Amino acid sequence: MTNMIEYQGYYGSVNYSNEDEVYYGKLEYIRSLISYEGDDLKSLNLSFQEAVDDYLEFCQEENIEPEKPYKDNFSIQN
């Protein structure tokens, strides 16, 4: 199962591991690797939102520009 969730303009994947019996995902469309997990969909969504909030807070504390998701089309010019 793979679906997407959205929060504050960031997108996250939703996956389920039968082996571990846990939902998990990562922020999509940015280069940084930010992951989250939960025992059910509600806790996964809360974990996703916390991950986004933590990422934005970290960027603010370090005075760096947070990456913006690049979900839309883009063109490459020669």
Secondary structure, 3 states (H helix, E strand, C coil): CCEEEEECCEEEEEEEECCCCEEEEEEECCCCCCEEEECCHHHHHHHHHHHHHHHHHHHHHHCCCCCCCCCCCCCCCC
